Amino acid sequence: MKNYVLLPLFCFTLLAAHSSNLNFNQILLLFETNHVSVYLKNESQRELFLSAAYSYEYENFLFDTYQKIDFIQILNERVIMELQIPVQSFHFQLKKNVFLSGRYRIGIKFVNNPKMEFINLESKK
């Protein structure tokens, strides 16, 4: 009898978690183009960005932040750092050709903040 109660409860929990993840990704979408999607890790990160966009003219990503950025790191799907770039500014740009097809994490280290913030980028070439 206990299994009859737990099985539907488990299925409902799984279904609710899956459907909430779909909506969650849409809420955390920072921007999207035909070739790339950029997602925040959590909703509180939205307060870090003044603006984020893609320039079709120059084929690069543009990010403006409220806090000065010390450096950024680009990590591949296997969480191996591919690139670290010193920024020392409130603004940074990344060329589209830095990213092959796949998922990446962009680590952003702000000045006077010991915590590294990560956003997710999915490139579709």
N, C-alpha and C positions, 0 to 999 in steps of 0.2 A: 504494500500500500504506500509506503514511504517513497518508493521509486516512482510511482504514478504521479505523485505530487512534485517531486524534484525534477523529473525530466521535462515537463512543460515549463516549469520555472526556469530551468537552465536554458531551454530553447528561446524563451521570451527574452531572457537577459542577453543572450548572444545576438538575437535579432535587434534588440534595442541598441546595443553597443555598435553593431554594424551600421545601422541607419543613422545613428548620431555621428559616426565618423564621417559619413558622406556630407552631412550638413556642416560639421565642424571644419572640414577642409574648405568649404565655400566661404565660411566666415573668416578663416585665416588667410584667404587669398590676398596677397599684396598687389600683384598685377599679373596679367596673363596676355600672351600674344599667341599667334599660330605656332610659334617655335619654342616657347618657354612659358613656364608657370613658376611663380615665386610665392611661397607660402611662409607665413610666420609660424613659429613653434607654439606660441600662445598669444592670446588676445592682448595681454599687457604690452607686448612688443610694438603694437600699433602706435603707442605713444612715443616711440623712439624715432619714428620716421616723419619728417616734414613732407617728403614726397618720394615716390619711387615710380619709375617709368622706363620705357624702352624707346630709344631713338632709332627710327627706321632709316633716317638719313645717314647717321654715322654707325649704325649697327652696333650699338652698345647700350648697356644698362646704366641708368642714372639713379643715384640714391642721394637724398639730402636728409640729414639727421639733425635733431635738436642738440645733441651732444657731440663734442669733438671726438673724432675717431683716431685711435692710436695706430691700429693696423687691422687688416683683414686677412683671413685664411680661407683657402678654398680646399675642401676635402671631397674626395670622390666617394662612390657608393660603398667602398670598403673602409671608409673613414680614414683614409691615408691622405695626409696633407700633400697637395700638389703644388701649392703656391702660397706664399705669404708676401703681402704687399704693405709697406709702410704708407700711411695716409696722412696723418697730422692735419686733418681738415674736417669740416662738417659735411663735405661732399666727396663722393667717389664714383668713378665710372669703371665699368668692366666691359671689355670687348666681347662680342658674341662668340668669336672664334676661340676663346679660352675654353669653352665648354663643348665637349663632344656630346653625343646622344647619351642620356642617362640622368641619374639623380646625383645631386651635389648638395653639400652643406656649406654655407658661407658663414664663417665665424667672424664676428665683429667685436673688437676689443676697444672699448671707449676709454678715453683718458680719465684718470682718477676713479675708475671703477674696476675692481678686481675680477668681476664676473664677465665671462665671454658670452655674448649673445649669438645664437645660431638661427639662421633662416634656411629654408629648403628651396632648392632650385631644381626644376625638372626640365631638361633640354630635350626637345623633340626635333631632330634634324631632318 
